[in-house]
Amino acid sequence: MSKKINKPHFISIVLPTLNMSADIIRCLDSIKKLDYPKKYVEIIVWDNGSTDGTQSDVSQAFSAMEKDEDWKGLDLIQSEENLGVYTSRDELFKSISSETEYVLSLDDDVFLPCDSLKILVKYLQDHSNAGIIGPRTVYDMNPNEIAHGAGFVNLWAGRYKDIDTGSLVECDYVIGCCMLIKREVITELKGFDRDYYTSHGEVDFCLKAKKKGYKTFYDPSVIVRHNVAKGGTKTLERIYYLYRNKLLVIRKNSSLLQKVITFPLYTVFWVPKMIIDSIRFHRGIKLDEWKVMLKAVRHAIIHRVGKVDL
């Protein structure tokens, strides 16, 4: 039985996309089936210069959705270039309705169950100190396997831990592919930090929200499917942003003493571990990968941020 909310609140669902036509149409179809009054929901898609027909497919989907339901709004914003995940989300935040109370920040390859929005909104509505909440995420191709749980960060050791707790729990962060945020949190934090470009911006956002007194919660009773490969893709670009931004989160959210401890620890312990993990994964030496890892760490230390040409 789905949980009831006291009264409908205005929701903005924001999705950046790039060349993901099939996935975003499936994502929109899952949004269309949500058990939530559509006149209180607006969907805004930010297209980062797709060349696979995503723009026309989304336009056609919106046209069909407008005929079926009385939506608060259905908007497609087209960018001529790829601005990256967090700049795109920031631009989307600027475009939401003045009536919006909650924002569902969503990836274009996430598929929602019909009761998910109602449950997440209900929790934020009932808990004044809760600012952000996220669901359990499973792999679309293997829904019995958990992709993302509750996130925890040890700023002293520079360690990240992703745990499926089995019950609702306060955590340091939730995965950025699906997170419901109170509008006041976005306003107070002035959106995402664009320095991250892609990867770990949601970790930074949740940690900064925590400093402002807003708690982040993980609710495993809500399960969404994410169409990603297990472990992600191992491109050099992904490796660079993954390692640079992990350390960038530490740099931006640690005390001076934590930085004094963490940065040498990263250099002495974690860099060799990254190289060993690379050898194990490839069963041999992969020099180009090592160079990217070392560049990522160096750029985090000297604060080289945003998009970087490798």
DAWO-V436493 format. One record per residue. N is the residue number from 1. RES is the residue in one small letter. PSI is psi in radians with two decimals (999 if undefined). Layout:
<<N/RES/PSI> <N/RES/PSI>>
This chain:
<<1/m/2.24> <2/s/2.60> <3/k/2.51> <4/k/2.56> <5/i/2.71> <6/n/-0.84> <7/k/2.71> <8/p/2.44> <9/h/2.61> <10/f/2.27> <11/i/2.37> <12/s/2.18> <13/i/2.07> <14/v/2.32> <15/l/1.99> <16/p/2.59> <17/t/2.74> <18/l/1.93> <19/n/0.82> <20/m/0.84> <21/s/-0.90> <22/a/-0.74> <23/d/-0.77> <24/i/-0.55> <25/i/-0.68> <26/r/-0.67> <27/c/-0.82> <28/l/-0.62> <29/d/-0.66> <30/s/-0.61> <31/i/-0.69> <32/k/-0.52> <33/k/0.01> <34/l/2.45> <35/d/1.28> <36/y/2.38> <37/p/2.11> <38/k/-0.43> <39/k/-0.13> <40/y/0.16> <41/v/2.26> <42/e/2.54> <43/i/2.26> <44/i/2.12> <45/v/2.29> <46/w/1.97> <47/d/2.16> <48/n/0.71> <49/g/0.70> <50/s/2.61> <51/t/0.15> <52/d/0.20> <53/g/0.13> <54/t/-0.78> <55/q/-0.84> <56/s/-0.61> <57/d/-0.72> <58/v/-0.73> <59/s/-0.77> <60/q/-0.70> <61/a/-0.74> <62/f/-0.70> <63/s/-0.75> <64/a/-0.68> <65/m/-0.63> <66/e/-0.55> <67/k/-0.53> <68/d/-0.61> <69/e/2.76> <70/d/1.46> <71/w/2.68> <72/k/-0.68> <73/g/2.56> <74/l/1.90> <75/d/2.43> <76/l/2.12> <77/i/2.23> <78/q/2.24> <79/s/2.52> <80/e/-0.26> <81/e/2.84> <82/n/1.92> <83/l/-0.10> <84/g/2.87> <85/v/-0.88> <86/y/-0.56> <87/t/-0.70> <88/s/-0.78> <89/r/-0.69> <90/d/-0.75> <91/e/-0.63> <92/l/-0.72> <93/f/-0.63> <94/k/-0.36> <95/s/-0.07> <96/i/2.74> <97/s/2.62> <98/s/-0.33> <99/e/-0.15> <100/t/2.32> <101/e/-0.52> <102/y/2.54> <103/v/2.18> <104/l/1.86> <105/s/2.08> <106/l/2.54> <107/d/2.73> <108/d/-0.12> <109/d/0.50> <110/v/2.41> <111/f/2.20> <112/l/2.44> <113/p/2.76> <114/c/-0.48> <115/d/0.03> <116/s/-0.84> <117/l/-0.74> <118/k/-0.75> <119/i/-0.78> <120/l/-0.74> <121/v/-0.75> <122/k/-0.72> <123/y/-0.84> <124/l/-0.62> <125/q/-0.68> <126/d/-0.17> <127/h/1.83> <128/s/-0.48> <129/n/-0.07> <130/a/2.21> <131/g/-0.45> <132/i/2.49> <133/i/2.51> <134/g/2.76> <135/p/3.05> <136/r/2.40> <137/t/2.25> <138/v/2.80> <139/y/2.31> <140/d/-0.68> <141/m/-0.31> <142/n/1.34> <143/p/-0.14> <144/n/-0.11> <145/e/2.25> <146/i/2.27> <147/a/-0.74> <148/h/2.39> <149/g/-2.50> <150/a/2.37> <151/g/2.40> <152/f/2.50> <153/v/2.27> <154/n/1.77> <155/l/-0.34> <156/w/-0.64> <157/a/-0.15> <158/g/0.54> <159/r/2.51> <160/y/2.47> <161/k/2.33> <162/d/2.00> <163/i/2.37> <164/d/1.89> <165/t/-0.36> <166/g/-0.26> <167/s/2.87> <168/l/2.36> <169/v/2.59> <170/e/2.44> <171/c/3.14> <172/d/-0.61> <173/y/2.81> <174/v/2.75> <175/i/2.46> <176/g/-0.15> <177/c/-0.36> <178/c/1.78> <179/m/2.30> <180/l/2.27> <181/i/2.36> <182/k/2.42> <183/r/-0.64> <184/e/-0.52> <185/v/-0.80> <186/i/-0.74> <187/t/-0.79> <188/e/-0.64> <189/l/-0.14> <190/k/0.68> <191/g/-2.86> <192/f/2.71> <193/d/2.03> <194/r/-0.15> <195/d/-0.44> <196/y/-0.47> <197/y/-1.12> <198/t/2.49> <199/s/2.19> <200/h/0.07> <201/g/-0.55> <202/e/-0.53> <203/v/-0.84> <204/d/-0.76> <205/f/-0.82> <206/c/-0.68> <207/l/-0.67> <208/k/-0.62> <209/a/-0.68> <210/k/-0.71> <211/k/-0.46> <212/k/0.00> <213/g/0.09> <214/y/2.29> <215/k/2.63> <216/t/2.38> <217/f/2.62> <218/y/2.19> <219/d/1.73> <220/p/-0.12> <221/s/-0.35> <222/v/2.12> <223/i/2.10> <224/v/2.70> <225/r/2.39> <226/h/2.12> <227/n/1.23> <228/v/2.74> <229/a/2.56> <230/k/2.23> <231/g/-0.11> <232/g/3.04> <233/t/2.61> <234/k/0.79> <235/t/2.73> <236/l/-0.64> <237/e/-0.80> <238/r/-0.72> <239/i/-0.74> <240/y/-0.94> <241/y/-0.57> <242/l/-0.90> <243/y/-0.69> <244/r/-0.79> <245/n/-0.49> <246/k/-0.80> <247/l/-0.54> <248/l/-0.67> <249/v/-0.77> <250/i/-0.80> <251/r/-0.73> <252/k/-0.34> <253/n/0.08> <254/s/2.74> <255/s/2.94> <256/l/-0.74> <257/l/-0.72> <258/q/-0.69> <259/k/-0.73> <260/v/-0.60> <261/i/-0.78> <262/t/-0.76> <263/f/-0.79> <264/p/-0.66> <265/l/-0.72> <266/y/-0.77> <267/t/-0.75> <268/v/-0.64> <269/f/-0.91> <270/w/-0.59> <271/v/-0.86> <272/p/-0.65> <273/k/-0.70> <274/m/-0.71> <275/i/-0.73> <276/i/-0.75> <277/d/-0.66> <278/s/-0.73> <279/i/-0.74> <280/r/-0.74> <281/f/-0.78> <282/h/-0.12> <283/r/0.74> <284/g/-3.07> <285/i/2.33> <286/k/1.48> <287/l/-0.71> <288/d/-0.60> <289/e/-0.72> <290/w/-0.76> <291/k/-0.70> <292/v/-0.71> <293/m/-0.81> <294/l/-0.68> <295/k/-0.71> <296/a/-0.81> <297/v/-0.76> <298/r/-0.73> <299/h/-0.63> <300/a/-0.69> <301/i/-0.72> <302/i/0.03> <303/h/0.82> <304/r/1.94> <305/v/3.13> <306/g/-2.76> <307/k/2.36> <308/v/2.28> <309/d/2.11> <310/l/999>>
